[in-house]
Amino acid sequence: MERRNNPRYRVNKNILSISEDVLAEVIDISKSGFSCKCVIRNDKQIPNITLIELLDCKLGTSVEGIPCRIVHSRKNIQDTSLSTMIMNLGLEFRNLTPSQDELVDQ
């Protein structure tokens, strides 16, 4: 049974999310949020992500200043030799402006 309110769409491998502390590769996206994977040092906590920018590296476009919040996180792979881990994060969009809402919906 599908528990999401909006359908998720897989994205190109060239879509990135940037926040103040995290660069992440977007896996899929919907009108209400997205999932991504990122590398975080083992000695760091998951940062509190509240504002992101979505970049389409292939097209050279971006949507800036998107308010969001982390709704789930999961450790995917841990590399003790590099003291890093790959995390899967789920983020929910919050209070989008009409123009951001339109761009995210494309």
C-alpha positions in Angstrom: 0.0 0.0 0.0 1.4 3.4 -1.0 1.6 5.7 2.0 2.7 8.8 0.1 0.3 11.5 -0.9 2.2 12.5 -4.0 3.9 10.3 -6.6 7.7 10.1 -6.5 9.8 10.5 -9.7 13.3 9.3 -10.2 15.7 12.0 -11.3 18.8 12.3 -13.5 22.1 11.5 -11.8 23.1 15.2 -12.2 20.7 16.6 -9.7 22.2 17.9 -6.5 21.0 19.4 -3.2 23.1 21.9 -1.4 22.7 23.1 2.1 25.1 25.0 4.3 26.7 21.8 5.5 25.8 19.0 3.0 26.2 18.3 -0.7 23.8 15.4 -1.6 22.7 13.5 -4.7 19.0 13.6 -5.2 17.5 10.1 -5.7 13.8 10.9 -6.2 11.5 13.9 -5.8 7.8 14.6 -5.4 5.7 17.7 -4.9 6.1 17.4 -1.1 9.8 16.5 -0.8 12.7 14.3 -1.9 15.2 11.7 -0.9 18.9 12.0 -1.3 22.2 10.4 -0.3 25.2 12.2 1.1 28.5 11.6 2.7 28.9 12.6 6.3 32.0 12.2 8.6 31.5 9.5 11.3 32.4 12.0 14.0 29.7 14.5 12.9 26.0 14.5 13.7 23.5 14.7 10.9 23.2 18.5 10.3 19.9 20.3 10.8 18.9 21.0 7.2 16.3 23.8 6.9 17.2 25.5 3.6 18.5 24.0 0.4 19.2 24.7 -3.2 18.4 22.2 -5.9 20.8 22.2 -8.9 20.4 20.5 -12.3 24.0 20.3 -13.3 23.2 19.0 -16.8 20.9 21.9 -17.6 22.7 24.5 -15.4 19.5 25.5 -13.6 18.8 25.9 -9.9 16.0 26.6 -7.4 17.4 28.5 -4.4 16.2 29.1 -0.9 13.9 26.1 -0.5 12.7 25.6 3.1 12.6 22.0 4.2 13.2 19.6 7.1 14.6 16.1 7.5 11.8 13.6 8.1 14.0 10.5 8.1 17.6 9.4 7.9 19.3 6.0 7.5 22.9 5.0 7.5 23.6 3.2 4.3 27.3 2.4 4.2 30.1 3.1 6.7 33.7 3.4 5.7 35.9 3.2 8.8 39.1 3.7 6.7 37.9 7.2 5.6 35.9 7.9 8.8 32.8 8.6 6.7 29.3 7.2 6.1 26.8 7.4 3.3 23.4 8.5 4.6 20.0 8.3 3.0 17.9 11.3 3.9 14.3 12.1 3.3 13.4 15.8 3.3 10.0 17.5 3.3 9.4 20.8 1.6 8.0 23.5 3.9 6.2 26.8 3.0 7.3 27.0 -0.7 6.7 30.3 -2.5 4.4 30.0 -5.6 7.4 30.2 -7.9 9.4 27.5 -6.0 6.3 25.3 -6.0 6.0 25.7 -9.7 9.7 24.9 -10.4 9.7 21.9 -8.0 6.6 20.5 -9.7 8.3 20.4 -13.1 
